[in-house]
Amino acid sequence: MNDIDYQQVIKWILIVLAAGFIGHFGKSFAVYLIATARKKQNLADEERSEAFVKQPGETTSSATSETAETRARAEKKALKALVKLKKKEK
């Protein structure tokens, strides 16, 4: 039992500690990279959503034309409904 090589034991202890150190900080670095990527993605998503949301008092030509189109469609549907009702009455 006296044939234990202390240098070999110390070497393996240092190898295990180094592997643990690398694993721990590698995982922390990966979590950091993922969090950074998510923040960038969330910022990009917020910018896209803000581009589509019309601010009060702010008009854009596309937003105005869309509302004009929807109004025109609604008026057209209402007129069609009136024409159908008049045809049914006759």
C-alpha positions as CSV (number, residue, x, y, z in Angstrom):
1,M,0.0,0.0,0.0
2,N,3.0,2.3,0.2
3,D,3.3,2.3,-3.6
4,I,1.0,5.4,-4.0
5,D,2.6,7.9,-6.4
6,Y,1.7,11.3,-4.9
7,Q,2.7,13.1,-8.1
8,Q,0.2,11.1,-10.1
9,V,-2.5,11.8,-7.5
10,I,-1.8,15.6,-7.5
11,K,-1.7,15.6,-11.3
12,W,-5.2,14.0,-11.6
13,I,-6.6,16.3,-8.9
14,L,-5.3,19.3,-10.9
15,I,-6.7,17.9,-14.2
16,V,-10.1,17.4,-12.6
17,L,-10.0,20.9,-11.1
18,A,-9.0,22.4,-14.5
19,A,-11.8,20.5,-16.3
20,G,-14.3,21.8,-13.7
21,F,-13.0,25.3,-14.1
22,I,-13.3,25.2,-17.9
23,G,-16.7,23.6,-17.7
24,H,-18.1,26.1,-15.3
25,F,-16.9,29.2,-17.1
26,G,-17.7,27.7,-20.5
27,K,-21.3,27.2,-19.4
28,S,-21.4,30.7,-17.9
29,F,-20.1,32.1,-21.2
30,A,-22.7,30.2,-23.2
31,V,-25.5,31.5,-21.0
32,Y,-24.1,35.0,-21.5
33,L,-24.0,34.6,-25.3
34,I,-27.6,33.2,-25.3
35,A,-28.9,36.1,-23.2
36,T,-27.2,38.6,-25.4
37,A,-28.7,37.0,-28.5
38,R,-32.1,37.1,-26.9
39,K,-31.8,40.7,-26.0
40,K,-30.8,41.6,-29.6
41,Q,-33.8,39.6,-30.9
42,N,-36.2,41.2,-28.5
43,L,-34.9,44.7,-29.4
44,A,-35.4,43.9,-33.1
45,D,-38.9,42.5,-32.5
46,E,-39.8,45.7,-30.5
47,E,-38.5,47.9,-33.3
48,R,-40.6,46.0,-35.8
49,S,-43.7,46.2,-33.7
50,E,-43.1,49.9,-33.1
51,A,-42.9,50.4,-36.8
52,F,-46.3,48.9,-37.3
53,V,-48.0,50.7,-34.4
54,K,-49.2,54.2,-35.3
55,Q,-48.3,56.8,-32.6
56,P,-51.0,59.3,-31.7
57,G,-51.0,62.3,-34.0
58,E,-48.7,60.5,-36.4
59,T,-50.0,59.6,-39.8
60,T,-48.3,57.7,-42.5
61,S,-49.4,57.5,-46.1
62,S,-49.8,53.7,-45.9
63,A,-51.8,53.9,-42.7
64,T,-54.0,56.6,-44.2
65,S,-54.6,54.6,-47.4
66,E,-55.4,51.5,-45.4
67,T,-58.0,53.2,-43.3
68,A,-59.4,54.8,-46.5
69,E,-59.6,51.4,-48.1
70,T,-61.3,49.8,-45.1
71,R,-63.8,52.7,-45.0
72,A,-64.5,52.3,-48.7
73,R,-65.0,48.6,-48.3
74,A,-67.4,49.1,-45.4
75,E,-69.4,51.7,-47.4
76,K,-69.5,49.3,-50.4
77,K,-70.8,46.4,-48.2
78,A,-73.4,48.7,-46.7
79,L,-74.6,49.8,-50.1
80,K,-74.8,46.2,-51.3
81,A,-76.8,45.3,-48.3
82,L,-79.2,48.2,-49.0
83,V,-79.6,47.2,-52.6
84,K,-80.4,43.6,-51.6
85,L,-83.0,44.8,-49.1
86,K,-84.6,47.0,-51.7
87,K,-84.7,44.0,-54.2
88,K,-86.3,41.9,-51.5
89,E,-89.0,44.5,-50.8
90,K,-90.0,44.6,-54.5
